[in-house]
């Protein structure tokens, strides 16, 4: 079964709130999530069309890059507003211990990125090296959120598109 984050084109499982993100599936009529999951044989219900935001808890985006865009915008807010700049401090806010095994999440992300927990990121920077590491962080987080079985569906090119959309690169 395709994980919820992939089905929703919301690979970091951003919970619904007051934000009206760009790229959301419309309330009435919209194209389905045209992403890697569909290219790999996943077919949404309702004859290939998502007609509404039918997930009560998590946002649904039109395509993976829009879900990644929202994630990058949130992570930049973590840096600017909350001074969360290391892998550890970012994940402690993203996946708090009252909902997650936060230390396991940090360990897994650091293992995927091959960096220590105190590795500093500059999310939102247009410098190539900063953008690279931000994309690697989001890729690793998407793997934790959706599981190893969908590693093929978490594609770097879609993540890079999301970064470009987030910061108009």
DSSP file (Angstrom, degrees, kcal/mol; ACC not computed):
  #  RESIDUE AA STRUCTURE BP1 BP2  ACC     N-H-->O    O-->H-N    N-H-->O    O-->H-N    TCO  KAPPA ALPHA  PHI   PSI    X-CA   Y-CA   Z-CA
    1    1 A X              0   0    0      0, 0.0     2,-0.3     0, 0.0     0, 0.0   0.000 360.0 360.0 360.0 138.8    0.0    0.0    0.0
    2    2 A X        -     0   0    0      1,-0.1     5,-0.0     2,-0.1   148,-0.0  -0.606 360.0-110.9 -74.7 128.9    1.2    3.5   -0.9
    3    3 A X    >>  -     0   0    0     -2,-0.3     4,-2.5   143,-0.2     3,-0.7  -0.200  23.0-112.6 -62.5 154.4    1.8    5.6    2.3
    4    4 A X  H 3> S+     0   0    0      1,-0.2     4,-2.5     2,-0.2     6,-0.2   0.859 114.2  57.8 -54.7 -43.2   -0.5    8.5    3.1
    5    5 A X  H 34>S+     0   0    0      1,-0.2     5,-2.8     2,-0.2    -1,-0.2   0.849 111.0  42.9 -60.6 -35.2    2.2   11.1    2.6
    6    6 A X  H X45S+     0   0    0     -3,-0.7     3,-1.4     3,-0.2    -2,-0.2   0.912 112.8  51.9 -76.6 -44.9    2.8    9.9   -1.0
    7    7 A X  H 3<5S+     0   0    0     -4,-2.5    26,-0.2     1,-0.3    -2,-0.2   0.874 114.7  44.0 -57.3 -37.2   -0.9    9.5   -1.8
    8    8 A X  T 3<5S-     0   0    0     -4,-2.5    53,-2.9    -5,-0.2    -1,-0.3   0.445 108.0-123.5 -86.7  -0.8   -1.5   13.1   -0.6
    9    9 A X  T < 5S+     0   0    0     -3,-1.4    58,-0.3    51,-0.2    -3,-0.2   0.876  83.8 116.0  54.1  37.0    1.6   14.5   -2.4
   10   10 A X    > < +     0   0    0     -5,-2.8     3,-2.5    -6,-0.2    -1,-0.1  -0.654  40.3 175.2-132.9  70.0    2.6   15.6    1.1
   11   11 A X  T 3  S+     0   0    0      1,-0.3    -6,-0.1    -2,-0.2   134,-0.1   0.652  78.9  47.3 -65.3 -17.0    5.7   13.6    1.8
   12   12 A X  T 3  S-     0   0    0     -7,-0.2    -1,-0.3    55,-0.1    -6,-0.0   0.273 109.7-122.1-103.1  11.1    6.5   15.2    5.1
   13   13 A X    <   -     0   0    0     -3,-2.5     2,-0.5     1,-0.2    -2,-0.1   0.934  32.0-163.0  52.6  58.7    2.9   14.8    6.3
   14   14 A X        -     0   0    0     45,-0.1    45,-2.1    -9,-0.1    -1,-0.2  -0.613  16.6-128.3 -75.0 122.9    2.1   18.4    7.0
   15   15 A X  B     -A   58   0A   0     -2,-0.5    43,-0.3    43,-0.2    42,-0.1  -0.382  27.3 -96.9 -72.7 148.6   -1.0   18.6    9.2
   16   16 A X        +     0   0    0     41,-3.0     2,-0.2    -2,-0.1    -1,-0.1  -0.363  60.9 138.5 -64.1 143.3   -3.9   20.8    8.2
   17   17 A X        -     0   0    0      2,-0.4    -1,-0.1    -3,-0.1    -3,-0.0  -0.680  68.6 -56.3-156.4-149.4   -4.0   24.2    9.9
   18   18 A X  S    S+     0   0    0     -2,-0.2     2,-0.1     2,-0.1    -2,-0.1   0.641  94.4 109.2 -83.9 -14.2   -4.8   27.8    9.0
   19   19 A X        -     0   0    0      1,-0.1     2,-0.7     0, 0.0    -2,-0.4  -0.367  56.1-154.3 -67.2 138.8   -2.2   27.9    6.1
   20   20 A X        -     0   0    0     -2,-0.1    -1,-0.1     4,-0.0    -2,-0.1  -0.798  24.7-160.2-110.7  85.2   -3.5   28.1    2.6
   21   21 A X    >   -     0   0    0     -2,-0.7     3,-1.0     1,-0.1     2,-0.1  -0.254  20.4-107.6 -67.7 148.5   -0.5   26.6    0.7
   22   22 A X  T 3  S+     0   0    0      1,-0.2    48,-0.2    44,-0.1    -1,-0.1  -0.497 103.4  31.0 -66.6 145.8    0.1   27.1   -2.9
   23   23 A X  T 3  S+     0   0    0      1,-0.2    39,-3.2    -2,-0.1    40,-0.4   0.582  81.6 151.7  82.6  10.8   -0.5   23.9   -4.9
   24   24 A X  B <   -B   61   0B   0     -3,-1.0    37,-0.3    37,-0.3     2,-0.2  -0.417  56.8-101.9 -71.3 149.5   -3.3   22.5   -2.7
   25   25 A X        -     0   0    0     35,-2.7    35,-0.2    -2,-0.1    28,-0.1  -0.557  50.3-111.7 -63.0 133.7   -5.9   20.2   -4.2
   26   26 A X        -     0   0    0     -2,-0.2    -1,-0.1     3,-0.2     4,-0.1  -0.215  14.8-118.5 -69.1 160.7   -8.9   22.5   -4.6
   27   27 A X  S    S+     0   0    0     25,-0.2    -1,-0.1     2,-0.1     3,-0.1   0.859 105.7  22.1 -67.0 -35.7  -12.0   22.0   -2.5
   28   28 A X  S    S+     0   0    0      1,-0.3     2,-0.4    24,-0.1    -1,-0.1   0.912 128.1   1.8-100.8 -57.9  -14.2   21.4   -5.6
   29   29 A X        +     0   0    0      2,-0.0     2,-0.3    23,-0.0    -1,-0.3  -0.997  66.9 145.6-144.1 132.6  -12.4   20.2   -8.6
   30   30 A X        -     0   0    0     20,-0.5    20,-0.4    -2,-0.4     2,-0.1  -0.992  47.2 -94.3-159.4 159.8   -8.7   19.5   -9.3
   31   31 A X        -     0   0    0     -2,-0.3    18,-0.1    18,-0.1    -5,-0.1  -0.449  52.5-105.8 -69.0 154.5   -6.2   17.3  -11.1
   32   32 A X        -     0   0    0     16,-0.6     2,-0.9     1,-0.1    -1,-0.1  -0.241  49.6 -73.1 -73.8 171.8   -5.0   14.4   -9.1
   33   33 A X        -     0   0    0    -26,-0.2     2,-1.4     1,-0.1    30,-0.3  -0.572  49.0-160.9 -67.1 104.3   -1.6   14.2   -7.6
   34   34 A X        +     0   0    0     28,-1.7     2,-0.2    -2,-0.9    30,-0.2  -0.697  42.3 123.0 -92.7  87.5    0.6   13.7  -10.7
   35   35 A X  S  > S-     0   0    0     -2,-1.4     4,-2.0    28,-0.1     3,-0.3  -0.620  78.9 -72.9-135.7-170.3    3.7   12.4   -9.1
   36   36 A X  H  > S+     0   0    0    117,-0.3     4,-1.4     1,-0.2     6,-0.2   0.821 122.4  61.2 -61.5 -32.7    6.1    9.6   -8.9
   37   37 A X  H  4>S+     0   0    0      1,-0.2     5,-2.4     2,-0.2     3,-0.2   0.923 106.3  46.1 -62.3 -42.5    3.6    7.3   -7.1
   38   38 A X  H >45S+     0   0    0     -3,-0.3     3,-1.9     1,-0.2    -1,-0.2   0.907 109.3  54.3 -66.2 -40.4    1.2    7.5  -10.1
   39   39 A X  H 3<5S+     0   0    0     -4,-2.0    -1,-0.2     1,-0.3    -2,-0.2   0.776 105.3  56.0 -63.3 -24.3    4.1    6.9  -12.5
   40   40 A X  T 3<5S-     0   0    0     -4,-1.4    -1,-0.3    -3,-0.2    -2,-0.2   0.303 133.6 -86.3 -92.1   9.8    4.9    3.8  -10.5
   41   41 A X  T < 5S+     0   0    0     -3,-1.9     2,-0.3     1,-0.3    -3,-0.2   0.344  81.5 138.6 108.1  -7.3    1.3    2.4  -11.0
   42   42 A X      < -     0   0    0     -5,-2.4     2,-0.5    -6,-0.2    -1,-0.3  -0.553  31.0-168.8 -70.4 132.4   -0.6    4.0   -8.1
   43   43 A X        -     0   0    0     -2,-0.3     4,-0.1    -4,-0.0    -5,-0.0  -0.974  15.1-134.8-125.4 117.1   -4.0    5.1   -9.2
   44   44 A X     >  -     0   0    0     -2,-0.5     4,-0.9   -11,-0.1     5,-0.1  -0.214  30.8-101.5 -62.5 160.6   -6.1    7.4   -7.0
   45   45 A X  T  4 S+     0   0    0      1,-0.2     4,-0.4     2,-0.1     3,-0.3  -0.090  95.3  57.0 -69.5 178.9   -9.8    6.5   -6.5
   46   46 A X  T >4 S-     0   0    0      1,-0.2     3,-1.9     2,-0.2    -1,-0.2   0.925 129.0 -60.5  61.7  51.8  -12.5    8.4   -8.3
   47   47 A X  T 34 S-     0   0    0      1,-0.3    -1,-0.2    -4,-0.1    -2,-0.1   0.819 102.6 -51.3  51.4  39.7  -11.4    7.8  -11.9
   48   48 A X  T 3< S+     0   0    0     -4,-0.9   -16,-0.6    -3,-0.3     2,-0.4   0.561 114.3 107.6  81.0   7.5   -8.0    9.5  -11.5
   49   49 A X    <   -     0   0    0     -3,-1.9     2,-0.7    -4,-0.4    -1,-0.2  -0.974  56.8-151.4-122.9 130.7   -9.4   12.8  -10.0
   50   50 A X        -     0   0    0     -2,-0.4   -20,-0.5   -20,-0.4   -24,-0.2  -0.891  16.3-174.2 -90.1 116.6   -9.2   14.0   -6.5
   51   51 A X        -     0   0    0     -2,-0.7     2,-0.3   -22,-0.2    -1,-0.1   0.674  59.5  -1.3 -89.3 -17.3  -12.3   16.1   -6.2
   52   52 A X  S    S-     0   0    0     -3,-0.1     2,-1.7   -23,-0.1   -25,-0.2  -0.977  85.7 -77.9-160.4 169.6  -11.6   17.6   -2.7
   53   53 A X        +     0   0    0     -2,-0.3   -26,-0.1     1,-0.2     6,-0.0  -0.633  56.2 166.6 -72.1  89.8   -9.4   17.7    0.3
   54   54 A X        +     0   0    0     -2,-1.7     2,-0.7     2,-0.0    -1,-0.2   0.444  44.1  91.1 -96.4   1.5  -10.7   14.4    1.6
   55   55 A X        -     0   0    0      3,-0.2     5,-0.1     1,-0.1    -2,-0.0  -0.871  62.4-159.1 -94.0 120.0   -8.0   13.7    4.2
   56   56 A X  S    S+     0   0    0     -2,-0.7    -1,-0.1     1,-0.2     3,-0.1   0.715  85.1  32.6 -72.8 -20.8   -9.3   15.2    7.4
   57   57 A X  S    S+     0   0    0      1,-0.2   -41,-3.0   -42,-0.1     2,-0.4   0.771 113.6  46.7-107.7 -32.4   -5.8   15.5    9.1
   58   58 A X  B    S-A   15   0A   0    -43,-0.3    -3,-0.2     1,-0.0   -43,-0.2  -0.887  79.2-108.4-123.3 145.4   -3.2   16.2    6.4
   59   59 A X        -     0   0    0    -45,-2.1     2,-0.4    -2,-0.4   -45,-0.1  -0.291  26.6-146.1 -62.6 151.5   -3.0   18.6    3.4
   60   60 A X        -     0   0    0    -35,-0.2   -35,-2.7    -5,-0.1     2,-0.3  -0.994  14.5-161.2-122.0 127.9   -3.2   17.2   -0.1
   61   61 A X  B     -B   24   0B   0    -53,-2.9   -37,-0.3    -2,-0.4   -38,-0.1  -0.705  26.5-123.4-109.0 159.3   -1.2   18.8   -2.9
   62   62 A X  S    S+     0   0    0    -39,-3.2   -28,-1.7    -2,-0.3     2,-0.3   0.807  94.0   3.5 -69.6 -31.6   -1.6   18.6   -6.6
   63   63 A X  S >> S-     0   0    0    -40,-0.4     4,-1.3   -30,-0.3     3,-1.1  -0.976  78.4-104.5-152.9 158.6    1.9   17.3   -7.2
   64   64 A X  H 3> S+     0   0    0     -2,-0.3     4,-2.6     1,-0.3     3,-0.2   0.863 114.8  61.7 -56.4 -40.4    4.9   16.3   -5.0
   65   65 A X  H 3> S+     0   0    0      1,-0.2     4,-2.3     2,-0.2    -1,-0.3   0.832 102.2  52.7 -60.8 -29.4    6.9   19.4   -5.7
   66   66 A X  H <> S+     0   0    0     -3,-1.1     4,-2.1     2,-0.2    -1,-0.2   0.875 108.6  49.5 -72.2 -36.7    4.1   21.5   -4.0
   67   67 A X  H  X S+     0   0    0     -4,-1.3     4,-1.8   -58,-0.3    -2,-0.2   0.904 112.8  47.4 -64.7 -41.1    4.2   19.3   -0.9
   68   68 A X  H  X S+     0   0    0     -4,-2.6     4,-2.6     2,-0.2    -2,-0.2   0.896 108.0  56.3 -65.8 -39.3    8.0   19.7   -0.8
   69   69 A X  H  X S+     0   0    0     -4,-2.3     4,-2.4    -5,-0.2    -2,-0.2   0.944 107.4  48.1 -56.4 -48.8    7.6   23.5   -1.3
   70   70 A X  H  X S+     0   0    0     -4,-2.1     4,-2.4     1,-0.2    -1,-0.2   0.901 110.5  52.1 -60.1 -41.2    5.4   23.7    1.8
   71   71 A X  H  X S+     0   0    0     -4,-1.8     4,-2.6     1,-0.2    -1,-0.2   0.927 110.0  48.2 -61.4 -45.0    7.8   21.6    3.8
   72   72 A X  H  X S+     0   0    0     -4,-2.6     4,-2.3     2,-0.2    -1,-0.2   0.894 110.2  51.8 -63.6 -39.5   10.7   23.9    2.8
   73   73 A X  H  X S+     0   0    0     -4,-2.4     4,-1.8    -5,-0.2    -1,-0.2   0.916 111.9  46.9 -64.2 -41.7    8.7   27.0    3.7
   74   74 A X  H  X S+     0   0    0     -4,-2.4     4,-2.0     1,-0.2    -2,-0.2   0.927 111.9  50.3 -63.8 -44.0    7.9   25.6    7.1
   75   75 A X  H  X S+     0   0    0     -4,-2.6     4,-1.6     1,-0.2    -2,-0.2   0.845 107.9  53.0 -66.2 -33.1   11.5   24.6    7.7
   76   76 A X  H  X S+     0   0    0     -4,-2.3     4,-2.9     2,-0.2     5,-0.3   0.898 106.6  53.4 -66.4 -38.7   12.7   28.1    6.8
   77   77 A X  H  X>S+     0   0    0     -4,-1.8     4,-2.5     1,-0.2     5,-1.1   0.896 104.5  55.8 -60.7 -39.2   10.2   29.5    9.3
   78   78 A X  H  X5S+     0   0    0     -4,-2.0     6,-2.7     3,-0.2     4,-0.6   0.910 112.1  43.3 -57.5 -41.5   11.9   27.1   11.9
   79   79 A X  H  X5S+     0   0    0     -4,-1.6     4,-0.7     4,-0.3    -2,-0.2   0.949 122.8  35.0 -68.7 -50.0   15.2   28.7   11.1
   80   80 A X  H  <5S+     0   0    0     -4,-2.9    -3,-0.2     2,-0.1    -2,-0.2   0.946 129.8  27.4 -75.5 -50.5   14.1   32.4   11.0
   81   81 A X  H  <5S+     0   0    0     -4,-2.5    -3,-0.2    -5,-0.3    -2,-0.1   0.875 134.1  27.5 -83.8 -39.6   11.4   32.5   13.7
   82   82 A X  H  <<S-     0   0    0     -5,-1.1    -3,-0.2    -4,-0.6    -2,-0.1   0.406  95.5-125.3-108.6   0.7   12.5   29.7   16.1
   83   83 A X     <  +     0   0    0     -4,-0.7     2,-0.8    -6,-0.3    -4,-0.3   0.830  53.3 155.5  58.0  34.8   16.3   29.7   15.5
   84   84 A X        +     0   0    0     -6,-2.7    -1,-0.2     1,-0.2    -2,-0.1  -0.836   4.7 144.3 -92.8 108.3   16.2   25.9   14.7
   85   85 A X        +     0   0    0     -2,-0.8    36,-3.1    -3,-0.1     2,-0.2   0.610  42.5  75.2-123.7 -18.9   19.2   25.4   12.5
   86   86 A X  B  > S-C  120   0C   0     34,-0.2     4,-2.5     1,-0.1     5,-0.3  -0.584  84.7-113.3 -95.5 161.2   20.7   21.9   13.3
   87   87 A X  H  > S+     0   0    0     32,-1.6     4,-2.4    29,-0.3     5,-0.2   0.937 118.2  49.9 -53.5 -47.0   19.3   18.6   12.2
   88   88 A X  H  > S+     0   0    0     29,-2.7     4,-2.4     1,-0.2    -1,-0.2   0.940 112.4  43.5 -60.2 -50.7   18.5   17.9   15.9
   89   89 A X  H  > S+     0   0    0     28,-0.3     4,-1.1     1,-0.2    -1,-0.2   0.848 113.7  51.9 -70.2 -31.8   16.7   21.1   16.7
   90   90 A X  H  X S+     0   0    0     -4,-2.5     4,-2.6     2,-0.2     3,-0.4   0.951 113.8  42.7 -64.5 -48.9   14.7   21.1   13.5
   91   91 A X  H  X S+     0   0    0     -4,-2.4     4,-3.1    -5,-0.3    -2,-0.2   0.832 105.4  62.9 -71.8 -31.3   13.5   17.5   14.1
   92   92 A X  H  < S+     0   0    0     -4,-2.4    -1,-0.2    -5,-0.2     5,-0.2   0.857 113.5  36.8 -60.3 -32.4   12.8   18.1   17.8
   93   93 A X  H >< S+     0   0    0     -4,-1.1     3,-0.6    -3,-0.4    -2,-0.2   0.886 119.3  48.1 -82.8 -42.4   10.2   20.7   16.6
   94   94 A X  H 3< S+     0   0    0     -4,-2.6     2,-0.4     1,-0.3    -2,-0.2   0.902 127.4  23.5 -65.4 -42.7    9.0   18.8   13.6
   95   95 A X  T 3< S-     0   0    0     -4,-3.1    -1,-0.3    -5,-0.2    10,-0.1  -0.651  85.7-165.0-127.2  73.1    8.5   15.4   15.4
   96   96 A X    X>  -     0   0    0     -3,-0.6     3,-2.2    -2,-0.4     4,-1.8  -0.177  30.9-112.4 -64.6 154.0    8.1   16.2   19.1
   97   97 A X  T 34 S+     0   0    0      1,-0.3    -1,-0.1     2,-0.2    -5,-0.0   0.709 112.5  67.4 -61.7 -21.9    8.4   13.4   21.6
   98   98 A X  T 34 S+     0   0    0      1,-0.2    -1,-0.3     3,-0.1     3,-0.1   0.670 118.5  23.4 -72.8 -12.6    4.7   13.5   22.5
   99   99 A X  T <4 S+     0   0    0     -3,-2.2     2,-0.3     1,-0.2    -2,-0.2   0.571 127.6  25.9-119.8 -18.8    3.9   12.2   19.0
  100  100 A X  S  < S-     0   0    0     -4,-1.8     2,-1.3    -5,-0.1     3,-0.2  -0.863  78.6-101.2-142.3 166.6    7.1   10.5   17.9
  101  101 A X     >  -     0   0    0     -2,-0.3     4,-2.1     1,-0.2     3,-0.2  -0.770  47.8-176.2 -87.8  86.0   10.3    8.7   18.9
  102  102 A X  H  > S+     0   0    0     -2,-1.3     4,-2.7     1,-0.2     5,-0.2   0.867  74.0  51.9 -60.1 -42.6   12.2   11.9   18.2
  103  103 A X  H  > S+     0   0    0      1,-0.2     4,-2.8     2,-0.2    -1,-0.2   0.905 110.0  49.2 -64.9 -39.5   15.7   10.4   18.9
  104  104 A X  H  > S+     0   0    0      2,-0.2     4,-2.5    -3,-0.2    -1,-0.2   0.895 110.9  51.4 -64.3 -38.5   15.1    7.6   16.5
  105  105 A X  H  X S+     0   0    0     -4,-2.1     4,-2.4     2,-0.2    -2,-0.2   0.940 112.0  46.3 -61.5 -48.8   13.9   10.1   13.9
  106  106 A X  H  X S+     0   0    0     -4,-2.7     4,-2.7     1,-0.2     5,-0.2   0.934 112.7  50.3 -59.3 -47.5   17.0   12.2   14.4
  107  107 A X  H  X S+     0   0    0     -4,-2.8     4,-2.3     1,-0.2    -1,-0.2   0.910 111.8  47.4 -58.8 -44.3   19.2    9.1   14.2
  108  108 A X  H  X S+     0   0    0     -4,-2.5     4,-2.5     2,-0.2    -1,-0.2   0.916 112.7  48.0 -66.3 -43.7   17.6    7.9   11.0
  109  109 A X  H  X S+     0   0    0     -4,-2.4     4,-2.5     2,-0.2     5,-0.2   0.929 113.1  48.4 -62.8 -45.1   17.8   11.3    9.3
  110  110 A X  H  X>S+     0   0    0     -4,-2.7     4,-1.7    -5,-0.2     5,-1.6   0.886 110.8  51.5 -63.4 -38.4   21.5   11.7   10.3
  111  111 A X  H  <5S+     0   0    0     -4,-2.3    -2,-0.2    -5,-0.2    -1,-0.2   0.933 111.9  46.2 -62.9 -46.2   22.3    8.2    9.0
  112  112 A X  H  <5S+     0   0    0     -4,-2.5    -2,-0.2     1,-0.2    -1,-0.2   0.893 119.8  39.7 -62.5 -40.9   20.6    9.0    5.7
  113  113 A X  H  <5S-     0   0    0     -4,-2.5    -1,-0.2    -5,-0.2    -2,-0.2   0.670 102.4-132.9 -82.5 -18.0   22.4   12.4    5.4
  114  114 A X  T  <5 +     0   0    0     -4,-1.7     2,-0.3     1,-0.3    -3,-0.2   0.931  66.7 116.6  60.1  48.4   25.7   11.0    6.8
  115  115 A X      < -     0   0    0     -5,-1.6    -1,-0.3    -6,-0.1    -2,-0.1  -0.916  69.2-101.7-136.4 161.6   26.0   14.0    9.1
  116  116 A X    >   -     0   0    0     -2,-0.3     3,-1.9    -3,-0.1   -29,-0.3  -0.443  38.2-106.5 -80.1 162.4   26.0   14.5   12.9
  117  117 A X  T 3  S+     0   0    0      1,-0.3   -29,-2.7   -30,-0.1   -28,-0.3   0.753 119.0  57.9 -60.4 -24.9   22.9   15.7   14.8
  118  118 A X  T 3  S+     0   0    0    -31,-0.2    -1,-0.3   -32,-0.2     2,-0.2   0.297  74.2 134.3 -90.6  11.7   24.5   19.1   15.3
  119  119 A X    <   -     0   0    0     -3,-1.9   -32,-1.6     1,-0.1     2,-0.4  -0.432  53.3-132.9 -62.0 128.4   25.0   19.7   11.5
  120  120 A X  B     -C   86   0C   0    -34,-0.2     2,-0.3    -2,-0.2   -34,-0.2  -0.695  21.0-166.2 -93.1 135.6   23.8   23.2   10.7
  121  121 A X        -     0   0    0    -36,-3.1     2,-0.3    -2,-0.4     9,-0.1  -0.871  17.4-153.8-117.8 152.4   21.5   24.0    7.8
  122  122 A X    >   -     0   0    0     -2,-0.3     3,-1.9     8,-0.2     2,-0.2  -0.644  22.9-167.9-122.3  71.6   20.7   27.3    6.1
  123  123 A X  T 3  S+     0   0    0     -2,-0.3     3,-0.1     1,-0.3     8,-0.1  -0.435  72.1  30.1 -69.3 127.9   17.3   26.5    4.7
  124  124 A X  T 3  S+     0   0    0      1,-0.4    -1,-0.3    -2,-0.2     2,-0.1   0.169  86.6 130.1 107.8 -14.2   16.2   29.2    2.2
  125  125 A X    <   -     0   0    0     -3,-1.9    -1,-0.4     1,-0.1    -3,-0.1  -0.425  54.1-146.4 -70.1 146.1   19.6   30.1    1.1
  126  126 A X        +     0   0    0     -2,-0.1     2,-0.2    -3,-0.1    -1,-0.1   0.416  63.4 116.7 -92.7   0.7   20.2   30.3   -2.6
  127  127 A X  S  > S-     0   0    0      1,-0.1     4,-2.6     2,-0.0     5,-0.2  -0.504  72.4-127.7 -68.1 136.7   23.8   29.0   -2.2
  128  128 A X  H  > S+     0   0    0      1,-0.2     4,-2.6     2,-0.2     5,-0.1   0.888 106.5  49.5 -54.9 -45.5   24.2   25.7   -4.0
  129  129 A X  H  > S+     0   0    0      1,-0.2     4,-2.1     2,-0.2    -1,-0.2   0.908 112.5  47.4 -64.9 -41.8   25.8   23.9   -1.0
  130  130 A X  H  > S+     0   0    0      2,-0.2     4,-2.2     1,-0.2    -1,-0.2   0.916 112.9  48.8 -64.2 -43.3   23.0   25.1    1.4
  131  131 A X  H  X S+     0   0    0     -4,-2.6     4,-2.4     2,-0.2    -2,-0.2   0.905 109.1  54.0 -63.2 -41.6   20.3   24.1   -1.1
  132  132 A X  H  X S+     0   0    0     -4,-2.6     4,-2.1    -5,-0.2    -2,-0.2   0.945 111.6  43.6 -57.4 -50.2   21.9   20.7   -1.5
  133  133 A X  H  X S+     0   0    0     -4,-2.1     4,-2.3     1,-0.2    -1,-0.2   0.857 111.4  53.8 -69.4 -34.3   21.9   20.0    2.2
  134  134 A X  H  X S+     0   0    0     -4,-2.2     4,-2.2     2,-0.2    -1,-0.2   0.922 110.5  47.6 -62.6 -42.7   18.3   21.3    2.7
  135  135 A X  H  X S+     0   0    0     -4,-2.4     4,-2.3     1,-0.2    -2,-0.2   0.876 110.6  51.6 -66.0 -37.6   17.2   18.9    0.0
  136  136 A X  H  X S+     0   0    0     -4,-2.1     4,-2.4     2,-0.2    -1,-0.2   0.887 108.7  51.8 -66.5 -38.2   19.0   16.1    1.6
  137  137 A X  H  X S+     0   0    0     -4,-2.3     4,-2.6     2,-0.2    -2,-0.2   0.950 111.8  45.6 -60.4 -49.2   17.4   16.8    4.9
  138  138 A X  H  X S+     0   0    0     -4,-2.2     4,-2.5     1,-0.2    -2,-0.2   0.882 111.5  52.5 -65.1 -38.4   13.9   16.8    3.3
  139  139 A X  H  X S+     0   0    0     -4,-2.3     4,-1.9     2,-0.2    -1,-0.2   0.945 111.6  46.2 -60.4 -47.4   14.6   13.6    1.4
  140  140 A X  H  X S+     0   0    0     -4,-2.4     4,-1.9     1,-0.2    -2,-0.2   0.903 112.8  49.9 -63.5 -41.4   15.7   11.9    4.7
  141  141 A X  H  X S+     0   0    0     -4,-2.6     4,-2.8     1,-0.2    -1,-0.2   0.893 108.4  53.2 -64.4 -39.0   12.7   13.2    6.5
  142  142 A X  H  X S+     0   0    0     -4,-2.5     4,-2.2     1,-0.2     5,-0.3   0.870 107.0  52.7 -64.0 -36.0   10.4   12.0    3.7
  143  143 A X  H  X S+     0   0    0     -4,-1.9     4,-2.3     2,-0.2    -1,-0.2   0.909 111.6  45.7 -65.0 -41.0   12.0    8.5    4.1
  144  144 A X  H  < S+     0   0    0     -4,-1.9    -2,-0.2     1,-0.2    -1,-0.2   0.934 114.9  47.5 -65.8 -45.1   11.3    8.5    7.8
  145  145 A X  H  < S+     0   0    0     -4,-2.8    -2,-0.2     1,-0.2  -140,-0.2   0.841 126.7  25.8 -65.2 -34.7    7.7    9.8    7.3
  146  146 A X  H  < S-     0   0    0     -4,-2.2  -143,-0.2    -5,-0.2    -2,-0.2   0.578 108.2-116.7-111.8 -12.9    6.8    7.3    4.5
  147  147 A X    ><  -     0   0    0     -4,-2.3     3,-1.5    -5,-0.3    -1,-0.1   0.078  29.3 -79.3  93.2 156.2    9.1    4.3    5.1
  148  148 A X  G >  S+     0   0    0      1,-0.3     3,-2.0     2,-0.2     4,-0.2   0.759 115.5  75.9 -62.3 -27.3   11.9    2.6    3.2
  149  149 A X  G 3  S+     0   0    0      1,-0.3     3,-0.3    -3,-0.1    -1,-0.3   0.727  98.5  45.4 -63.6 -19.3    9.5    0.8    0.9
  150  150 A X  G X> S+     0   0    0     -3,-1.5     3,-1.7     1,-0.2     4,-0.6   0.105  70.6 119.6-109.5  24.4    8.8    4.0   -1.0
  151  151 A X  G X4 S+     0   0    0     -3,-2.0     3,-1.1     1,-0.3    -1,-0.2   0.857  74.8  58.2 -54.5 -35.3   12.4    5.2   -1.4
  152  152 A X  G 34 S+     0   0    0     -3,-0.3    -1,-0.3     1,-0.2    -2,-0.1   0.745 103.2  53.8 -66.4 -22.3   11.9    5.0   -5.2
  153  153 A X  G <4 S+     0   0    0     -3,-1.7     2,-0.9     1,-0.1  -117,-0.3   0.503  90.4  79.0 -92.0  -5.3    9.0    7.4   -4.9
  154  154 A X  S << S-     0   0    0     -3,-1.1     2,-0.4    -4,-0.6    -1,-0.1  -0.818  72.6-174.1-104.8  91.6   11.0   10.1   -3.1
  155  155 A X    >>  -     0   0    0     -2,-0.9     4,-1.9     1,-0.1     3,-0.5  -0.733  30.7-142.3-102.9 133.2   12.9   11.6   -6.0
  156  156 A X  H 3> S+     0   0    0     -2,-0.4     4,-2.9     1,-0.2     5,-0.2   0.841 100.8  59.0 -59.4 -36.1   15.5   14.2   -5.7
  157  157 A X  H 3> S+     0   0    0      1,-0.2     4,-1.9     2,-0.2    -1,-0.2   0.882 107.3  46.8 -64.9 -35.9   14.4   16.0   -8.8
  158  158 A X  H <> S+     0   0    0     -3,-0.5     4,-2.0     2,-0.2    -1,-0.2   0.868 112.0  51.1 -70.8 -36.0   10.9   16.6   -7.3
  159  159 A X  H  X S+     0   0    0     -4,-1.9     4,-2.0     2,-0.2    -2,-0.2   0.931 109.9  49.3 -65.2 -45.1   12.6   17.8   -4.1
  160  160 A X  H  X S+     0   0    0     -4,-2.9     4,-2.4     1,-0.2    -2,-0.2   0.889 109.2  52.6 -62.2 -38.9   14.8   20.2   -6.0
  161  161 A X  H  X S+     0   0    0     -4,-1.9     4,-2.6     1,-0.2    -1,-0.2   0.907 108.0  51.7 -60.8 -41.2   11.7   21.5   -7.8
  162  162 A X  H  X S+     0   0    0     -4,-2.0     4,-2.1     2,-0.2    -2,-0.2   0.880 109.1  49.7 -62.8 -38.3   10.0   22.1   -4.5
  163  163 A X  H  X S+     0   0    0     -4,-2.0     4,-2.0     2,-0.2    -2,-0.2   0.920 110.9  49.6 -65.9 -43.5   13.0   24.0   -3.2
  164  164 A X  H  X>S+     0   0    0     -4,-2.4     4,-1.2     1,-0.2     5,-1.1   0.910 112.3  47.7 -61.9 -42.2   13.0   26.2   -6.4
  165  165 A X  H  <5S+     0   0    0     -4,-2.6    -1,-0.2     1,-0.2    -2,-0.2   0.880 111.7  51.4 -64.5 -37.7    9.3   26.8   -5.9
  166  166 A X  H  <5S+     0   0    0     -4,-2.1    -2,-0.2     1,-0.2    -1,-0.2   0.861 127.5  20.3 -68.2 -36.0    9.8   27.7   -2.3
  167  167 A X  H  <5S-     0   0    0     -4,-2.0    -1,-0.2    -5,-0.1    -2,-0.2   0.209 101.2-118.9-124.9  14.4   12.5   30.2   -2.8
  168  168 A X  T  <5       0   0    0     -4,-1.2    -3,-0.2     1,-0.2    -4,-0.1   0.896 360.0 360.0  48.6  52.8   12.0   31.1   -6.5
  169  169 A X      <       0   0    0     -5,-1.1    -1,-0.2    -6,-0.2    -4,-0.1   0.453 360.0 360.0 -72.4 360.0   15.5   29.9   -7.5
